[in-house]
């Protein structure tokens, strides 16, 4: 893994070194055991590739927490979340299908990670800080539209509050 050098990067220092990495994905259980088993000398980072099975939505912790409050009770408890010490959360949803478009307005700090993008996962130890997971009961991944809408709304609400506080402080 290496840094990309972009200041707005959602995952600093956690990019695959091999530009052909997507063609070298390990899925065979024996290979997984070899690389991440108890006898492994060096444990490479694990990245979860988005797009076919799931998408991830990367947001600041405050936005993710507020979005969960905005979601209906039949969805909120079942959103898988990976939390990183960088104060970002990755919320997992069913993937955005090729014929769909995930509309995220510019401005809010809501990043959609879809086809051929990735999320570092434990036990990744180099690059991005080690994420920890918020355990949730297993069931189908929630659909992405209500999650994206709640995240966008939460980001906009928090941005509006921040601006209101700054204006009040200047007076």
N, C-alpha and C positions, 0 to 999 in steps of 0.2 A: 504494500500500500504506500502511496506517496501523496504529498500535497499538490493541489492543482494551482495554488497561488491566487485564486479568486477570493476577494474579501467577503463576497456575499454567499460563499459556498455553504451549503447545508451540512456538509460532512467534512470538515477540514482534516487533511492528512489521512483520509480513508478512501483513496481511489485505487482501483486495481492497477498494478504496475504494468501488466501485460495488456496491451491494447486489444488483443484478441481473446480476452478473458471469457467472453460470453460463449466462445466455442470450446472452452475447456472446463465447463461446469461439471462438478463431480456429483453424481447421483447414485452411483453403485454403493450399496451398504459396506462392502469390503474396503472400497477406497475411503469412504468416510471414516471407518474404524482405523485405517492406516494413518490418516492425517490427523484425526482428532481423538484417537484412542489413548488409553493410559500409557502406552509405550512410546508415544510420539515425543521426540526430542524438542522439536519446534512446532508450535501450534499456529498455523496460518489463520488469518482472519476468515471469518465466515461471512459471506454476504448473501442476503436473501434477494433473489432476482424478482423484481416486480413485473406484472403484466399478464401472465397466463393464469395464475391462480389467485393473486391478490394485487392490490395497489396499496401504497402507503401515503399518508398525508402528514408532512412534517411541519410542525408548528411550535412556537414557544409554549412552555409549560402553562402559562396563564391562559393562553388562547385555548389549548386543549381542555383544560379544567373547566373553563366557562362553557365551551361547546358541549361538554357532557351534560352540564346543567340544562342546556337548551334542547337537548334531544328528548324524544318521547321515552317513557319508561320501558317500552317494549324493545328499544334499541340500545340505549345508553349502557346498560349493564353488560352487554355482549360485544362491545367494541374492544378488540385486542389492542393493547398499547405497549410500545417499547419506550421506556424513558431513559434518556441519556443525561449524564452529569452536566452536559453543555446547556441544560435547561430546555432542550427540545424534546418533544414527544413525537412518536411516529404512530399514528392511528391506522389500523389495517382495515381495509374494506374489500368487498368483491371488486374485481377489476373493471375499469372503464372499458367497455367493448369498442372494437375498432370503428363501429358506426356511430358511436357516441362521442360527445366532446365535453370534457370536464371544464366548465367555465369557472375560472377563478379570477375575479376582477383584480386588476393591478393595484398595488398598494398594500393590502393586508399581507401579513407575513404568513401566508398559507402556501405551501409548496406541494404540488401533486407529483408523486413519484410513480410513474407508470411503466409501460413497456420498455424493457431493456435498461431500466434504472435499477438501483439497488439500495438496500438498507443494511448496514453492518449489524451483525447479531452476536450475542454471546456464544462462545467464550472469546470473541475477538479481543485481543489485548494490545494491539498496536494501532496507531493512527487515532481514530476517534476514541474518546473515552469509552470505557466498557459500559454498555447499556445494561439496565436492569429492567425486568419485565413486571408489569402489573398483571397479576394472574386474573383471568376471567374464565367463567365457565365456558367450555367448548360447545359451540354450535356453529351453524353456517355463518360465514362472514356477513356483516350487514351490507346493504346496498350502499353505494357511494353517494348518490345524490343528497340524502338527508344529512350525511356526515359533512360533505363539502359545504352545504348551505349553513349548517350550524357553525362550522369553523370560520367561514367567511363572516357570518353575523357576529360571532364572538370577537373576532379580530377587529371588526369595525367598531363595536361597542367599546372595547378596551382602548382603541385609538381615540375615539371621541372623548372618553373619560380623561385620558392623558392630556389632550388639548385643552379641555375645560379646566383641569387643575393648573396647567401652565399659565393660562390666561388669568386665573384667580390669583396666582402667585405674583404675577407682574403688576397687579393693581396696587 
